Amino acid sequence: MTWQDQKLPADHPPVRSGKVGVLVVNLGTPDAPETGPVRRYLKEFLSDRRVIEIPPIAWQPILRGIILNTRPKKSAAAYREVWTDEGSPLAAITAQQAEKLGQRLGEAAHVEWAMRYGNPSIPDQLEKLMNAGCDRILLAPLYPQYSAATTATVVDKAADWLRGRRWQSALRTLPPYHDDPAYIGALATDIGRQLDALDFTPEVLLLSFHGMPQRTLELGDPYHCHCRKTARLLEAAMDRPDLRMVTTFQSRFGPAKWLEPATDTTLEAEAAAGTKRLAIAAPGFSADCLETLEELAIRGKEQFEEAGGERFAALSCLNAGDAGMDMLEAIIRRELGGWI
């Protein structure tokens, strides 16, 4: 008789194991576009030592005494401009991506999704996968370009969950895919499709990436280099010599120097220099969110037109469209090699 043939004792607790899980993760969102939920979200986000590297003894009084008393109301108003019947655009789209990925992977893997800040949380979703019998889990931060403030903090949170478990699952992490041919190809296809559908021909395509403090680059964070490489490869893949492509960085916060050129000042400078027709894309965002739908599509349009521009188009992210899902399936299947 082998050990497989032996019966478990009657009082043995049920055990589920042997399955593979995938957890796709994006940045986060408040639960509602109201001041209270936004304050809770910002408190969690801006208290992360990976995001704000100022020593807590200096930063927390500023955060609690000033920022959390002034910014939530303004941010809540911005969220209300983009909120949908399904809730936060970022959460709704990430859920769609996870659902479609699960359909594509079928029985090979159990797919869930999480937000790094807000709900559903990474620990809760990892626990859900473990309870479903997934003792091998691929953690998939949907950040094409690596930064300590994005990818690393997702891994930190997952490690905190592992640290508290007696029985740990095996964990893999999706690496950054800023120069992956599947990603570049998906961007070129999807952005090209959207440009061709416009009722005007842009003179400039602005590629706007989320900004980071200049200090992060000086300390060795590869984010800036990853963004620049993505932009360079995308321009080559699109092969549109009549379209001038410019790389910028958005969402500056606080008095510190940030990566440049800044998206807002570039929009104004382009219009002032005579550019009349401009499109903007955000290739570093895997899903549309406040930063693309409000900051770029609404505020960016206002900035460009007020400075003299005439035609403006904000292009959608890859979201859960065919090009983006083909890419996501390809890179997830590759990282699950040997597991499925």
Sine and cosine of phi, psi and omega as CSV:
sin_phi,cos_phi,sin_psi,cos_psi,sin_omega,cos_omega
0.00,0.00,0.75,-0.66,0.03,-1.00
-1.00,-0.04,0.20,-0.98,-0.02,-1.00
-0.91,0.41,-0.44,0.90,0.02,-1.00
-0.92,0.39,-0.45,0.89,-0.06,-1.00
-0.99,0.11,-0.22,0.98,-0.06,-1.00
-0.97,0.25,0.67,-0.74,0.00,-1.00
-0.99,0.12,0.59,-0.81,0.05,-1.00
-0.96,0.29,0.50,-0.87,0.09,-1.00
-0.84,0.53,0.47,-0.88,-0.06,-1.00
-0.87,0.49,-0.51,0.86,-0.05,-1.00
-1.00,-0.07,0.18,0.98,0.00,-1.00
-0.94,0.34,0.77,-0.64,-0.01,-1.00
-0.91,0.41,0.53,-0.85,0.02,-1.00
-0.91,0.41,0.62,-0.78,-0.02,-1.00
-0.77,-0.64,0.77,-0.64,0.09,-1.00
-0.93,-0.37,0.74,-0.67,0.00,-1.00
-0.33,-0.94,0.10,-1.00,0.09,-1.00
1.00,-0.06,0.00,1.00,-0.02,-1.00
-0.98,-0.22,0.31,-0.95,0.02,-1.00
-0.94,-0.33,0.71,-0.70,0.02,-1.00
-0.87,-0.49,0.43,-0.90,0.10,-0.99
-0.77,-0.64,0.78,-0.63,0.07,-1.00
-0.88,-0.48,0.95,-0.31,0.07,-1.00
-1.00,0.05,0.69,-0.73,-0.14,-0.99
-0.76,-0.65,0.70,-0.72,0.16,-0.99
-0.82,-0.57,-0.01,-1.00,-0.25,-0.97
-0.89,0.46,-0.86,0.51,-0.02,-1.00
0.50,-0.86,0.17,-0.99,-0.07,-1.00
-0.28,-0.96,0.48,-0.88,0.13,-0.99
-0.94,0.34,0.31,-0.95,0.00,-1.00
-0.96,0.27,-0.37,0.93,-0.01,-1.00
-0.41,-0.91,0.40,-0.92,-0.02,-1.00
-0.99,0.11,0.78,0.62,-0.02,-1.00
-0.82,-0.58,0.33,-0.94,-0.12,-0.99
-0.84,0.54,-0.73,0.68,-0.04,-1.00
-0.87,0.50,-0.82,0.57,0.03,-1.00
-0.87,0.49,-0.60,0.80,0.02,-1.00
-0.92,0.39,-0.63,0.78,0.03,-1.00
-0.89,0.46,-0.68,0.73,0.02,-1.00
-0.89,0.46,-0.67,0.75,0.01,-1.00
-0.90,0.44,-0.74,0.67,-0.02,-1.00
-0.91,0.42,-0.58,0.82,0.02,-1.00
-0.88,0.47,-0.70,0.71,0.02,-1.00
-0.91,0.41,-0.73,0.69,-0.05,-1.00
-0.89,0.45,-0.77,0.64,-0.11,-0.99
-0.99,0.12,-0.01,1.00,0.12,-0.99
-0.99,-0.10,-0.08,1.00,0.01,-1.00
-0.95,0.30,0.84,-0.54,-0.03,-1.00
-0.91,0.42,-0.36,0.93,0.08,-1.00
-0.96,0.27,-0.50,0.87,-0.04,-1.00
-1.00,0.09,-0.75,0.67,0.03,-1.00
-0.91,-0.41,0.94,-0.34,-0.11,-0.99
-1.00,-0.05,0.14,0.99,0.11,-0.99
-0.95,0.32,0.66,-0.75,0.03,-1.00
-0.80,0.59,0.70,-0.71,-0.05,-1.00
-0.80,0.60,-0.56,0.83,-0.03,-1.00
-0.88,0.47,-0.46,0.89,0.05,-1.00
-1.00,-0.08,-0.57,0.82,-0.12,-0.99
-0.99,0.14,-0.68,0.73,-0.12,-0.99
-0.86,0.51,-0.65,0.76,0.07,-1.00
-0.87,0.49,-0.59,0.81,0.04,-1.00
-0.93,0.37,-0.71,0.70,-0.02,-1.00
-0.88,0.47,-0.79,0.62,-0.09,-1.00
-0.97,0.22,-0.55,0.84,-0.08,-1.00
-1.00,0.07,-0.46,0.89,-0.08,-1.00
-0.86,-0.52,-0.88,0.47,-0.18,-0.98
-0.88,0.47,-0.74,0.67,-0.05,-1.00
-0.96,0.28,-0.12,0.99,0.08,-1.00
-0.98,-0.19,-0.16,0.99,-0.05,-1.00
-0.84,-0.55,-0.68,0.73,-0.13,-0.99
-0.95,0.30,-0.60,0.80,-0.08,-1.00
-0.82,0.57,-0.65,0.76,-0.01,-1.00
-0.90,0.44,-0.70,0.72,0.00,-1.00
-0.92,0.39,-0.69,0.73,0.00,-1.00
-0.91,0.40,-0.62,0.79,0.02,-1.00
-0.88,0.48,-0.64,0.77,0.04,-1.00
-0.89,0.45,-0.63,0.77,0.03,-1.00
-0.92,0.39,-0.66,0.75,0.04,-1.00
-0.88,0.47,-0.61,0.79,-0.02,-1.00
-0.89,0.46,-0.47,0.88,0.00,-1.00
-0.94,0.34,-0.37,0.93,-0.07,-1.00
-0.87,-0.50,-0.06,1.00,-0.05,-1.00
-0.90,0.44,0.55,-0.84,-0.05,-1.00
-0.86,-0.51,0.08,-1.00,0.06,-1.00
-0.89,0.45,-0.42,0.91,0.03,-1.00
-1.00,0.02,0.01,1.00,-0.01,-1.00
0.98,-0.19,-0.53,-0.85,0.00,-1.00
-0.87,0.50,0.76,-0.65,0.03,-1.00
-0.84,0.55,-0.66,0.75,-0.03,-1.00
-0.89,0.45,-0.71,0.71,0.01,-1.00
-0.92,0.40,-0.69,0.73,-0.03,-1.00
-0.90,0.45,-0.68,0.73,-0.03,-1.00
-0.94,0.33,-0.65,0.76,0.04,-1.00
-0.88,0.47,-0.63,0.77,0.06,-1.00
-0.89,0.46,-0.65,0.76,0.04,-1.00
-0.90,0.44,-0.67,0.74,0.02,-1.00
-0.88,0.48,-0.69,0.73,0.01,-1.00
-0.91,0.42,-0.68,0.74,0.00,-1.00
-0.88,0.47,-0.72,0.69,-0.02,-1.00
-0.93,0.37,-0.60,0.80,0.05,-1.00
-0.90,0.44,-0.67,0.75,0.04,-1.00
-0.87,0.49,-0.63,0.78,0.05,-1.00
-0.91,0.42,-0.62,0.79,-0.02,-1.00
-0.95,0.31,-0.61,0.79,-0.02,-1.00
-0.99,0.15,-0.39,0.92,0.05,-1.00
0.88,0.47,-0.69,-0.72,-0.05,-1.00
-0.96,0.28,-0.14,0.99,-0.06,-1.00
-0.93,0.37,-0.51,0.86,-0.06,-1.00
-0.44,-0.90,0.52,-0.85,0.07,-1.00
-0.99,-0.11,0.85,-0.52,-0.09,-1.00
-0.94,-0.33,0.75,-0.67,0.13,-0.99
-0.76,-0.65,0.13,-0.99,0.02,-1.00
-0.70,-0.71,0.39,-0.92,-0.03,-1.00
-0.49,-0.87,0.29,-0.96,0.13,-0.99
-0.94,-0.34,0.66,-0.75,0.05,-1.00
-0.91,0.42,-0.64,0.77,0.05,-1.00
-0.84,-0.54,0.81,-0.59,-0.06,-1.00
0.98,-0.19,-0.42,-0.91,-0.11,-0.99
-0.83,-0.55,0.50,-0.86,-0.09,1.00
-0.95,0.30,0.58,-0.81,-0.10,-0.99
-0.99,0.13,0.35,-0.94,0.03,-1.00
-0.88,0.47,-0.75,0.67,0.01,-1.00
-0.86,0.51,-0.67,0.75,0.00,-1.00
-0.89,0.46,-0.66,0.75,-0.05,-1.00
-0.97,0.24,-0.57,0.82,0.11,-0.99
-0.90,0.43,-0.64,0.76,0.05,-1.00
-0.89,0.46,-0.63,0.77,0.02,-1.00
-0.89,0.46,-0.68,0.73,0.03,-1.00
-0.91,0.41,-0.68,0.73,0.01,-1.00
-0.89,0.46,-0.67,0.74,0.01,-1.00
-0.92,0.39,-0.41,0.91,0.04,-1.00
-0.99,0.13,-0.02,1.00,0.04,-1.00
0.99,-0.16,0.21,0.98,-0.01,-1.00
-1.00,0.05,0.98,-0.19,0.06,-1.00
-0.99,-0.17,0.11,0.99,0.17,-0.98
-0.73,-0.68,0.87,-0.50,-0.11,-0.99
-0.78,-0.63,0.74,-0.67,0.13,-0.99
-0.99,-0.13,0.89,-0.46,0.07,-1.00
-1.00,0.04,0.86,-0.50,-0.13,-0.99
-0.85,-0.53,1.00,0.08,0.11,-0.99
-0.93,0.37,0.81,-0.59,-0.06,-1.00
-1.00,0.06,0.80,0.60,0.06,-1.00
-0.90,-0.43,0.96,-0.27,-0.02,-1.00
-0.87,0.49,-0.63,0.78,-0.03,-1.00
-0.98,-0.20,0.77,-0.63,-0.05,-1.00
-0.97,0.25,0.67,-0.74,0.23,-0.97
-0.56,-0.83,0.51,-0.86,0.08,-1.00
-0.88,0.47,-0.49,0.87,-0.04,-1.00
-0.98,0.18,-0.12,0.99,0.00,-1.00
-0.84,-0.54,-0.98,0.22,-0.05,-1.00
-0.86,0.52,-0.75,0.67,-0.10,-1.00
-0.89,0.45,-0.58,0.81,-0.04,-1.00
-0.96,0.28,-0.43,0.90,0.14,-0.99
-0.91,0.41,-0.70,0.71,0.02,-1.00
-0.90,0.43,-0.62,0.78,0.06,-1.00
-0.84,0.54,-0.72,0.69,-0.05,-1.00
-0.91,0.41,-0.65,0.76,0.05,-1.00
-0.91,0.42,-0.61,0.79,0.02,-1.00
-0.91,0.41,-0.58,0.81,0.06,-1.00
-0.88,0.48,-0.64,0.77,0.04,-1.00
-0.91,0.42,-0.70,0.71,0.02,-1.00
-0.87,0.49,-0.64,0.77,-0.07,-1.00
-0.87,0.50,-0.49,0.87,-0.04,-1.00
-1.00,-0.02,0.02,1.00,-0.07,-1.00
-0.97,-0.23,0.63,-0.78,0.12,-0.99
-0.97,0.24,-0.74,0.67,0.02,-1.00
-0.98,-0.21,0.95,-0.31,-0.04,-1.00
-1.00,-0.08,0.61,-0.79,0.15,-0.99
-0.98,0.19,0.38,-0.92,0.16,-0.99
-0.97,0.26,0.71,-0.71,-0.11,-0.99
-0.81,-0.58,0.76,-0.65,0.16,-0.99
-0.90,-0.44,0.40,-0.92,0.03,-1.00
-0.84,-0.55,0.76,-0.65,0.08,-1.00
-0.90,0.44,0.84,-0.55,0.01,-1.00
-0.96,0.26,0.26,-0.97,0.07,-1.00
-0.87,0.50,0.55,-0.84,-0.08,-1.00
-0.80,-0.60,0.54,0.84,-0.09,-1.00
-0.86,0.50,-0.47,0.88,-0.03,-1.00
-0.88,-0.48,0.26,0.97,-0.01,-1.00
-0.93,0.37,0.76,-0.65,0.00,-1.00
-0.83,0.56,-0.55,0.84,0.01,-1.00
-0.91,0.41,-0.64,0.77,0.01,-1.00
-0.94,0.34,-0.75,0.66,0.01,-1.00
-0.88,0.48,-0.67,0.75,0.02,-1.00
-0.90,0.44,-0.65,0.76,0.02,-1.00
-0.90,0.44,-0.69,0.72,0.04,-1.00
-0.88,0.48,-0.73,0.68,-0.03,-1.00
-0.87,0.49,-0.68,0.73,0.00,-1.00
-0.91,0.42,-0.75,0.66,-0.11,-0.99
-0.95,0.30,-0.69,0.73,0.03,-1.00
-0.91,0.41,-0.66,0.75,0.04,-1.00
-0.87,0.50,-0.68,0.74,0.03,-1.00
-0.87,0.49,-0.69,0.73,-0.02,-1.00
-0.94,0.35,-0.62,0.79,0.05,-1.00
-0.89,0.45,-0.68,0.74,-0.03,-1.00
-0.91,0.40,-0.39,0.92,-0.04,-1.00
-1.00,0.05,-0.16,0.99,0.00,-1.00
-0.93,0.36,0.44,-0.90,0.06,-1.00
-1.00,-0.04,0.27,0.96,0.12,-0.99
-0.53,-0.85,0.30,-0.95,0.00,-1.00
-0.97,-0.26,0.93,-0.35,-0.02,-1.00
-0.91,0.41,0.56,-0.83,0.15,-0.99
-0.99,0.10,-0.52,0.85,-0.09,-1.00
-0.74,-0.67,0.67,-0.74,0.20,-0.98
-0.92,-0.39,0.92,-0.40,0.03,-1.00
-1.00,0.02,0.80,-0.60,0.08,-1.00
-0.98,-0.21,0.97,-0.23,-0.11,-0.99
-0.98,-0.21,0.88,-0.47,0.07,-1.00
-0.97,-0.24,0.43,-0.90,0.07,-1.00
-0.89,0.45,0.65,-0.76,-0.03,-1.00
-0.98,0.17,0.28,-0.96,0.11,-0.99
-0.62,-0.78,0.46,-0.89,0.09,-1.00
-0.85,0.53,0.61,-0.79,0.03,-1.00
-0.82,0.57,-0.51,0.86,-0.03,-1.00
-0.86,0.50,-0.55,0.84,-0.02,-1.00
-0.90,0.44,-0.62,0.79,0.06,-1.00
-0.90,0.43,-0.69,0.72,-0.03,-1.00
-0.92,0.40,-0.44,0.90,0.02,-1.00
-1.00,0.06,-0.05,1.00,0.09,-1.00
0.95,-0.30,0.10,1.00,0.05,-1.00
-0.93,0.37,0.74,-0.67,-0.07,-1.00
-0.99,0.12,0.03,1.00,-0.15,-0.99
-0.81,0.58,-0.77,0.64,-0.04,-1.00
-0.85,0.52,-0.69,0.72,0.00,-1.00
-0.91,0.41,-0.62,0.78,0.03,-1.00
-0.90,0.44,-0.67,0.74,0.01,-1.00
-0.90,0.44,-0.71,0.71,-0.01,-1.00
-0.89,0.45,-0.62,0.79,0.01,-1.00
-0.93,0.36,-0.66,0.75,0.07,-1.00
-0.83,0.56,-0.74,0.67,-0.03,-1.00
-0.89,0.46,-0.67,0.74,-0.01,-1.00
-0.90,0.44,-0.71,0.70,0.00,-1.00
-0.93,0.37,-0.60,0.80,0.01,-1.00
-0.92,0.40,-0.67,0.74,0.03,-1.00
-0.87,0.50,-0.67,0.74,0.02,-1.00
-0.91,0.41,-0.65,0.76,-0.04,-1.00
-0.94,0.35,-0.57,0.82,-0.02,-1.00
-0.97,0.26,-0.55,0.84,0.10,-1.00
0.77,0.64,0.86,0.51,0.04,-1.00
-0.86,-0.51,1.00,0.07,-0.10,-0.99
-0.89,0.46,-0.37,0.93,-0.02,-1.00
-1.00,0.05,-0.02,1.00,-0.01,-1.00
-0.93,-0.37,0.90,-0.44,0.02,-1.00
-0.99,0.15,0.79,-0.61,-0.04,-1.00
-0.93,-0.37,0.74,-0.67,-0.08,-1.00
-0.79,-0.61,0.73,-0.69,0.01,-1.00
-0.99,-0.15,0.76,-0.65,-0.01,-1.00
-0.67,-0.75,0.12,-0.99,-0.02,-1.00
-0.75,-0.66,0.73,-0.68,-0.12,-0.99
-0.93,-0.36,0.01,-1.00,0.17,-0.99
0.91,0.42,0.67,0.74,0.08,-1.00
-0.88,0.48,0.57,-0.82,-0.04,-1.00
-0.57,-0.82,0.79,-0.61,0.05,-1.00
0.99,0.12,0.03,-1.00,-0.12,-0.99
-1.00,0.10,-0.20,0.98,-0.06,-1.00
-0.92,0.38,0.38,-0.93,0.06,-1.00
-0.96,0.29,0.74,-0.68,-0.01,-1.00
-0.92,-0.39,0.20,-0.98,0.04,-1.00
-0.83,0.55,0.60,-0.80,-0.04,-1.00
-0.78,-0.63,0.32,-0.95,0.06,1.00
-0.97,0.23,0.48,-0.88,-0.01,-1.00
-0.99,0.17,0.60,-0.80,-0.03,-1.00
-0.88,0.47,-0.73,0.69,-0.08,-1.00
-0.90,0.44,-0.70,0.71,-0.01,-1.00
-0.94,0.33,-0.51,0.86,0.03,-1.00
-0.93,0.36,-0.64,0.77,0.06,-1.00
-0.85,0.53,-0.70,0.71,0.00,-1.00
-0.93,0.37,-0.64,0.76,-0.01,-1.00
-0.92,0.39,-0.65,0.76,0.02,-1.00
-0.88,0.48,-0.73,0.69,-0.01,-1.00
-0.90,0.44,-0.68,0.74,0.01,-1.00
-0.90,0.44,-0.49,0.87,-0.02,-1.00
-1.00,0.10,-0.05,1.00,0.08,-1.00
0.93,-0.37,-0.02,1.00,0.06,-1.00
-0.93,0.36,0.83,-0.55,-0.04,-1.00
-0.97,-0.23,-0.46,0.89,-0.10,-1.00
-0.80,-0.60,0.86,-0.51,-0.11,-0.99
-0.62,-0.78,0.63,-0.78,0.15,-0.99
-0.87,-0.49,0.47,-0.88,-0.01,-1.00
-0.73,-0.68,0.70,-0.72,0.04,-1.00
-0.79,-0.61,0.40,-0.92,-0.03,-1.00
-0.81,-0.59,0.97,0.23,-0.12,-0.99
-0.93,0.38,-0.27,0.96,0.01,-1.00
-0.99,0.12,-0.17,0.99,0.01,-1.00
-0.99,-0.16,0.81,-0.59,0.01,-1.00
-0.98,0.17,-0.29,0.96,-0.02,-1.00
-0.53,-0.85,0.55,-0.83,0.04,-1.00
-0.91,0.41,0.56,-0.83,-0.13,-0.99
-0.39,-0.92,-0.16,-0.99,0.00,-1.00
-0.82,0.57,-0.66,0.76,-0.07,-1.00
-0.93,0.37,-0.45,0.89,0.02,-1.00
-0.99,-0.11,-0.65,0.76,-0.10,-0.99
-0.99,0.17,-0.54,0.84,0.01,-1.00
-0.97,-0.22,-0.80,0.60,-0.08,-1.00
-0.91,0.42,-0.68,0.73,-0.02,-1.00
-1.00,0.02,-0.83,0.56,-0.15,-0.99
-0.93,0.37,-0.57,0.82,-0.03,-1.00
-0.99,-0.15,-0.87,0.50,-0.04,-1.00
-0.93,0.36,-0.62,0.78,0.01,-1.00
-0.88,0.47,-0.67,0.74,0.04,-1.00
-0.88,0.48,-0.70,0.71,0.03,-1.00
-0.87,0.50,-0.72,0.70,-0.03,-1.00
-0.88,0.47,-0.70,0.72,-0.04,-1.00
-0.92,0.40,-0.71,0.70,-0.06,-1.00
-0.95,0.30,-0.59,0.80,0.02,-1.00
-0.92,0.40,-0.42,0.91,0.02,-1.00
-1.00,0.00,0.02,1.00,0.07,-1.00
0.89,-0.47,-0.08,1.00,0.04,-1.00
-0.95,0.31,0.37,-0.93,-0.08,-1.00
-0.89,-0.46,-0.68,0.73,-0.03,-1.00
-0.83,-0.55,0.74,-0.67,-0.09,-1.00
-0.64,-0.77,0.68,-0.73,0.06,-1.00
-0.67,-0.74,0.79,-0.61,0.13,-0.99
-0.99,-0.16,0.88,-0.47,-0.06,-1.00
-0.99,0.11,0.51,-0.86,0.00,-1.00
-0.96,0.28,0.41,-0.91,0.13,-0.99
-0.96,0.28,0.04,-1.00,0.02,-1.00
-0.88,0.47,-0.58,0.81,0.05,-1.00
0.77,0.64,-0.68,-0.73,-0.02,-1.00
-0.96,-0.29,0.43,0.90,0.05,-1.00
-0.95,0.31,0.18,-0.98,-0.09,-1.00
-0.87,0.50,-0.70,0.71,-0.04,-1.00
-0.89,0.46,-0.70,0.71,-0.01,-1.00
-0.93,0.38,-0.62,0.78,-0.01,-1.00
-0.95,0.30,-0.58,0.81,0.09,-1.00
-0.87,0.49,-0.69,0.72,0.02,-1.00
-0.90,0.44,-0.74,0.68,-0.05,-1.00
-0.89,0.46,-0.69,0.72,0.03,-1.00
-0.87,0.49,-0.68,0.74,-0.04,-1.00
-0.89,0.46,-0.72,0.69,-0.06,-1.00
-0.97,0.26,-0.53,0.85,0.04,-1.00
-0.93,0.37,-0.71,0.70,0.03,-1.00
-0.87,0.49,-0.61,0.79,0.02,-1.00
-0.90,0.44,-0.69,0.72,-0.04,-1.00
-0.96,0.28,-0.28,0.96,0.07,-1.00
-1.00,-0.02,0.13,0.99,-0.01,-1.00
-0.81,0.59,0.75,-0.66,-0.04,-1.00
1.00,0.03,-0.26,0.96,0.05,-1.00
-0.98,-0.18,-0.56,0.83,0.03,-1.00
-0.79,-0.61,0.00,0.00,0.00,0.00
